[in-house]
Amino acid sequence: MTFKRIIPLALVLLAALPVLSQVQLFESEVSGLVPSLGFKWNTGISELTAGLEYTIDGRTTLGFSYAKPLQDTLTFDSELKEYEINPYGIFEFIEPDNLKTFSFALRFDLIHEDTRKDNPTPSDTNKLNNFSRTQIGGGPIFALRIFSSDKLVLIPAAAYEFYYVTFDRTNLQGTGTSGSFPKGDYLWHDLSGSCAFHFIFNEFNGITVEPKVTAKFGTGRSSDDLLNVSANVGYVLSF
């Protein structure tokens, strides 16, 4: 078997997902909400994120996140302002109660990046320039629950996710161009590892802090996007 066949199989068995995704944050049969704020950094861009997760009976999580870079990087039009929306779902197949500390889940993502323009540029008074990119993907999450004390739970996790990616860039106005419509389709891979620190205040309230490192691979990605460091802080409300 060649390395070209081995590597994809190894990736499937390895790790990581982009956003807050603690599949063992709630006990089985316990539901809850986790609003969160986060920050992501790589050598190309820094990004703020906000999100909300709803977990049902400790094993199904529905989530949504919104991200905005601190500084936009679409150089073909300085007035284009980027943003990203990300609805996702996490479905756990091995509950923490079954194997006490080990958890296996699948995550599915729809990530859509788009732009808006508050003011027209002199070369684009009709606001014709734009950029959008959509990613659809999924993959496994492997997690452990480690009870450090009655008030602190550590949840290290590893996962892998692949995306089918399509992008569309419209550049109708600008210096040195009479209009272009580049499009593309890619297959991207994310590998990351994280450790969530769940601080328990009482039976129904707590906070979680999750640092994460994500490696991103795929044709069409910038080298600046290869290694990403992020951190999320969430408030945990059980009911």
C-alpha positions in Angstrom: 0.0 0.0 0.0 1.5 3.4 -1.0 1.8 6.4 1.2 -0.9 8.1 -0.9 -3.3 5.5 0.4 -2.0 5.4 4.0 -2.0 9.1 4.7 -5.8 9.7 4.1 -6.6 6.6 6.3 -4.3 8.0 9.0 -5.9 11.4 8.8 -9.3 9.8 9.3 -8.1 8.1 12.5 -6.4 11.2 13.8 -7.7 14.6 15.0 -9.5 18.0 15.0 -12.3 20.5 14.5 -12.5 24.2 14.4 -14.6 25.8 17.2 -15.9 25.0 20.7 -16.9 21.4 20.6 -16.8 19.7 24.0 -18.8 16.5 23.5 -18.3 15.5 27.1 -19.1 18.9 28.7 -22.6 17.7 29.9 -23.4 14.4 31.6 -25.7 12.0 29.8 -29.4 13.0 30.0 -28.4 16.6 30.9 -29.1 19.4 28.5 -27.6 22.9 28.5 -26.5 26.1 26.7 -22.9 27.4 26.2 -22.6 30.9 24.9 -18.9 31.6 24.1 -16.4 34.2 22.9 -13.1 33.4 21.2 -10.0 34.5 19.5 -8.1 32.9 16.6 -4.6 33.8 15.4 -2.3 32.7 12.5 0.5 34.6 10.8 -1.9 36.0 8.3 -4.9 37.2 10.3 -6.4 37.6 13.8 -10.1 36.9 14.2 -12.8 37.3 16.9 -15.6 34.8 17.2 -18.9 34.5 19.1 -21.0 31.4 19.4 -23.8 29.5 21.0 -24.2 25.8 21.6 -27.3 23.9 22.7 -26.7 20.3 23.9 -29.6 17.9 24.1 -29.4 15.0 26.7 -25.6 15.2 26.8 -25.0 13.7 23.4 -26.4 15.9 20.6 -25.1 19.5 20.2 -26.4 22.1 17.8 -24.2 25.2 17.4 -23.7 28.4 15.6 -20.7 30.7 15.5 -19.9 34.1 13.9 -16.4 35.3 13.1 -14.9 38.6 12.0 -11.2 39.3 11.3 -9.7 42.3 13.2 -8.1 43.4 9.9 -9.5 42.5 6.4 -7.0 41.0 3.9 -8.9 41.1 0.6 -6.4 43.4 -1.2 -8.2 43.7 -4.5 -10.7 46.0 -2.8 -9.9 47.6 0.5 -13.6 48.4 1.3 -14.6 44.7 1.3 -15.2 43.6 4.9 -15.1 39.8 5.6 -17.3 37.7 7.9 -17.9 34.1 8.5 -21.0 32.1 9.7 -20.8 28.5 10.9 -23.8 26.4 11.8 -22.8 22.9 13.0 -23.9 19.7 14.7 -22.2 17.2 16.9 -23.6 13.7 17.4 -22.1 11.5 20.1 -22.1 7.7 19.6 -20.4 6.6 22.8 -21.6 8.4 25.8 -19.3 9.2 28.8 -21.4 6.9 31.0 -20.8 3.9 28.7 -17.0 4.0 29.0 -16.9 6.5 31.8 -14.1 8.7 30.4 -13.9 8.1 26.6 -16.2 9.7 24.0 -16.5 9.3 20.2 -18.6 11.7 18.2 -19.1 13.0 14.6 -19.3 16.7 13.7 -20.8 18.2 10.6 -20.1 21.8 9.5 -21.4 24.4 7.1 -19.0 27.3 6.9 -19.8 30.3 4.7 -17.5 33.2 4.3 -18.7 36.4 2.6 -18.1 40.1 2.3 -20.0 43.3 2.7 -19.1 46.8 1.6 -20.3 49.9 3.5 -18.7 52.4 1.2 -18.0 52.2 -2.6 -14.4 52.5 -3.8 -13.8 55.1 -6.5 -13.3 52.3 -9.1 -16.3 50.4 -7.9 -19.1 52.9 -7.2 -21.8 50.3 -7.9 -20.3 47.9 -5.3 -19.7 45.1 -7.8 -16.6 43.5 -6.3 -17.2 40.6 -3.9 -15.8 37.3 -2.6 -17.5 34.3 -1.1 -16.4 30.8 0.0 -18.5 27.9 1.3 -17.2 24.8 3.1 -19.2 21.6 3.8 -17.5 18.9 5.8 -17.4 16.6 8.8 -15.3 14.2 10.8 -14.7 12.3 14.0 -14.0 13.7 17.5 -12.2 11.7 20.2 -12.3 13.0 23.7 -11.5 12.1 27.3 -13.0 13.3 30.6 -10.5 13.7 33.4 -11.8 14.6 36.9 -9.1 16.7 38.4 -11.3 17.6 41.4 -15.0 18.1 42.2 -14.8 21.6 40.7 -12.5 21.0 37.7 -12.9 18.7 34.7 -10.3 18.4 32.0 -11.5 17.4 28.5 -8.6 16.8 26.0 -9.9 16.2 22.5 -8.5 15.3 19.1 -10.4 15.3 15.8 -10.2 15.3 12.0 -12.5 17.1 9.5 -12.5 17.3 5.8 -14.3 19.9 3.7 -15.5 20.2 0.2 -14.8 23.9 -0.6 -16.1 26.1 -3.3 -15.2 29.8 -3.8 -16.4 32.6 -6.1 -14.6 35.9 -6.5 -16.1 38.7 -8.6 -13.7 41.5 -9.5 -15.5 43.8 -12.0 -14.0 47.1 -11.1 -10.4 47.9 -10.1 -7.0 49.1 -11.2 -5.7 47.2 -14.3 -8.7 44.9 -14.8 -11.7 44.9 -17.0 -13.5 42.2 -14.9 -12.7 38.7 -13.8 -14.7 35.8 -12.3 -12.3 33.2 -10.9 -13.9 30.2 -9.2 -12.6 27.0 -7.7 -13.4 23.8 -5.9 -11.0 22.2 -3.4 -10.8 19.4 -0.7 -9.4 20.7 2.6 -8.3 18.9 5.8 -8.2 20.2 9.4 -6.3 18.5 12.2 -6.3 19.9 15.7 -6.0 19.1 19.3 -7.5 20.9 22.3 -8.1 20.7 26.0 -11.2 22.2 27.6 -11.0 23.3 31.3 -14.5 23.1 32.8 -14.7 25.0 36.1 -17.9 24.0 38.0 -19.6 26.6 40.2 -22.6 24.5 41.2 -24.9 21.8 39.7 -26.2 24.2 37.0 -23.4 26.8 36.3 -19.8 26.9 35.3 -17.3 28.2 32.8 -15.2 26.5 30.2 -11.9 27.6 28.7 -10.6 25.8 25.6 -7.2 26.5 24.0 -6.8 24.8 20.6 -4.1 24.3 17.9 -5.3 23.5 14.4 -3.3 22.5 11.3 -4.9 23.2 8.0 -4.0 21.5 4.7 -5.3 21.7 1.2 -4.8 23.2 -2.3 -5.6 26.8 -2.4 -4.8 27.6 1.2 -2.2 30.1 2.0 0.9 29.1 4.0 -0.1 31.7 6.6 -3.2 29.5 7.3 -1.2 26.3 8.0 -1.0 26.6 11.8 -3.8 28.3 13.8 -4.0 29.0 17.5 -7.3 29.7 19.2 -9.0 30.0 22.5 -12.7 30.0 23.5 -14.3 31.0 26.8 -17.9 29.8 27.4 -20.5 30.0 30.1 -22.1 26.7 30.9 -25.7 26.6 31.9 -27.2 23.2 32.6 -30.9 22.4 32.9 
